[in-house]
Amino acid sequence: MKKLSILLLIFISQLLIAQSPEELFTKANEAYADANYKEATRLYKKIIQEDLQSSELHFNLANAYHKQGKVAPSIYHYEMALLLSPGNKTYQNNLKFAQQK
């Protein structure tokens, strides 16, 4: 019984600690706005690891990589953003800019 109580307590605490993708996205955007690009990258990647995709997510991750001077991953994520939102001019422009580096 004691073991069950401990396991239940651990499970409940994990549920309380877990953050929704929307909360992670907001925190990642805040980190980016604070020029904490490494933390923003970590949080954006965490969302993607949960098998969630959006053009805005990939675009923001690409920008975070770009700010860190990581050209190859930024290009990859600009391309992913364009796959999810074809014809987006902002995504196209940022991709072209990254490819010129």
Secondary structure as UniProt FT lines:
FT   HELIX           2..17
FT   HELIX           21..33
FT   TURN            34..35
FT   HELIX           37..49
FT   TURN            50..51
FT   HELIX           55..67
FT   TURN            68..69
FT   HELIX           71..84
FT   TURN            86..87
FT   HELIX           89..99
//
